[in-house]
Amino acid sequence: MTGEENISKDSAIMKTVRKQFPVAGMSCASCAANIESVIKKQPGVISASVNLASQIATLEYLPSDVSPEDIREAVVSAGYDLITGDPAHAKEEHENLQLKTHRMLQRKAFTAIVLAVPLLLVSMVFMEIPGANFIMWGLATPIVCWSGSSFFINAWKQLKHRHATMDTLVALSTGIAYLFSVFNILFPEFWHSRGLHAHVYFEASGVVIALVLLGRLLEDRAKANTSSSLKKLIGLQPLTLFKVMPDGEIREFLISKVKPGDKILVRPGENIPVDGKVISGISYVDESMISGEPVAVLKEQGSEVYAGTINQKGSFQFVAEKVGSDTLLSGIIRLVQEAQGSKAPVQKLVDRIAAIFVPSVVAIALISFVIWLVAGGEEGFASGLMAMITVLVIACPCALGLATPTALMVGIGKGAEKGILIKDASALEMTHRINSIVLDKTGTITEGKPSVKMIRWVSEDEEKKSRDMLYSLEKISEHPLAAAVVRFLEESATNIHVEKAESITGKGISGIIGGEIYFAGSYDLINSRGVVSDESLKKFAMEEEADASTVIWFSDSRKVLAVLSVSDAVRATSPEAVKKLGEMDIDVYLLTGDNKRTAEAVAEKTGIKHFRAGMLPSDKENFVRELQSSGRIVGMAGDGINDSQALARADVSIAMGRGSDIAIDAAGMTIIGNDLSVIPSAIRLSRNTVRTIRQNLFWAFIYNVIGIPIAAGSLYPFTGFLLNPMIAGAAMALSSVSVVSNSLRLKYMK
């Protein structure tokens, strides 16, 4: 089992469990469809999705009605395996099983190729030597009966469940060719008495099996490369760490033994084992594998460090805060695994085609045989048999099945390397269609680190009298701008009791101190309360807003007491990111709860043409809805709780990774490094991935659409050409390998 357990409720108010399990024994898209079908028939199973490329089954079931072991028994009976049990052991068991299967495949493929070469030579060059038929029989038998045994075993298991897969096609084609040849050696007079020659086709059965096995071997290696990004992330987790004991002694422990609160020593060049906070020492840490940002980050006392990042020259000690599956790296790995195991919408069409593909191919093969038998003259039976075998061999559901998931696996893994966490395949597929993107201001376009630039009091006496009131009121607020005010005043102000504090959504906060009500927030807030403002304060506010600063107004029930200018610098990469989005024909909109003059100044600095100011959370959602109603595909990027409504409404939601958990939960995509310039990269990655999927599907479909009629003999009436089963076998193997190889190109795209 991989992934985390997720508890949800279905309509029957019964708790369901959602888990991922590794699957073994799949070879084509029909295998995945068959396993899904078998699992869905089990009582208590709500949904099942099997991904061929990642070899993962994602299941939702009622544990009161069915257990993982019950599901596993059903899967095993169909000729496959579902690995259950403890997640760590299941992962290790799956890897060991894959390694064992790969080694067996290597041995069988090597044996088949070694025997197929002389078999081919005898059949094509030395067919006149004495006993040639018996030599070919002797060479073909171990290929068919040992190297190709899995095809026949799996085909039989699947037949019992009334399923058909790639194994069925290979078993039928090679089995018919082999048995027909044996019959002709043992009973040649059956054909001689009818004036026909007793042909043997051992080379067709032996060479086809050798080529199919070779293709699967190459496909296995190529598929392993599609998950290299995930393996790289997993490899960042060290196995051991150095713990600082209470007496100061440094001892080495397994990473599984560390607990929150432990003191950890990190030396130069070591991977940081868990998440925590630096308590002593200073160093630079390479966080590129998590954030995608290449510049090393300074770490000193109070700095946060993350598992998997690489310490550079200095040593430091830190206190462990998140360990095991709670670390940021573990969360990234889990999200990538779940995303790679998910299916894109386009895959549903492919799955429906795969479900009827093999039965359709068998039907076409039989029809080809009958047509040749009726219209083929003296050689009608032999030609029909070869046409039937060639149709069965050339058909390739593998290429169809691998077209989408391999591209998604590479694309999602590539995204993780660049600091782009993609929640599921649907988000990645939809992103390429974005033509409008809505950006929040604070923490998305700006640094998200507001600081008070200046406070202008109405008078010195008022400053002495009201500083503590302002500090105490803002201390209650959860707004990031309020936190900046608290940081600015905490050394010179004293916290006093605030009664009846009230947060006014999108406007500010109010509270009663010493019987007087005070307000801190936007101009709209104090204006709506009829508060009078000094003209000099108004002028100061306008000047600061024009300089892209946010203004906070502080007043009692009668007059404005102070105006605060809070600056949140525009991120250096934001203008370039906006420019790149424009070059990609994407309209950019800035939405902010801030005032119009500040919004206008930020828009001017970043090159954004469309902006809206004074937006409440519901206003942002309504604006996204307006764009959608006009036919736009909308992406929304934000980092705050106030963005979560709009994020949930958008077609593609993008959370800036250092924002609120609610925003991240609502988003289909998370930018870990908080850098807006990564968003164009995410859109480009989506476009490249979808383009690759389309290429893969085109070639997989066109290969079968052209190949199957040619194999059936459609060119024979016009050209006299009949496709050899061996060439068909080579083409079939090549089609799967080419699809996976095309997906791997994504790794090298910028």
Secondary structure, 3 states (H helix, E strand, C coil): CEEEEEEEECCCCCEEEEEEEEEECCCCHHHHHHHHHHHHCCCCEEEEEEECCCCEEEEEECCCCCCHHHHHHHHHHCCCEECCCCHHHHHHHHHHHHHHHHHHHHHHHHHHHHHHHHHHHHHHCCCCCCCHHHHHHHHHHHHHHHHCHHHHHHHHHHHHCCCCCHHHHHHHHHHHHHHHHHHHHHCCHHHHCCCCCCCCCHHHHHHHHHHHHHHHHHHHHHHHHHCHHHHHHHCCCCCEEEEECCCCCEEEEEHHHCCCCCEEEECCCCECCCEEEEEEECEEEECHHHHCCCCCEEECCCCEECCCCEECCCCEEEEEEECHHHCHHHHHHHHHHHHHHCCCHHHHHHHHHHHHHHHHHHHHHHHHHHHHHHHCHHHHHHHHHHHHHHHHHHCCHHHHHHHHHHHHHHHHHHHHHCCEEECCHHHHHHHCCCCEEEEEHHHHHECCCCEEEEEEECCHHHHHHHHHHHHHHHHHCCCHHHHHHHHHHCCCCCCCCCEEEEEECCCEEEEEECCEEEEEECHHHHHHCCCECCHHHHHHHHHHHHCCCEEEEEECCCEEEEEEEEECCECCCHHHHHHHHHHCCCEEEEECCCCHHHHHHHHHHHCCCEEECCCCHHHHHHHHHHHHHCCCCEEEEECCHHHHHHHHHCCEEEEECCCCHHHHHHCCEEECCCCCCHHHHHHHHHHHHHHHHHHHHHHHHHHHHHHHHHHHCCCHHHHCCCCCHHHHHHHHHHHHHHHHHHHHHHHHCC
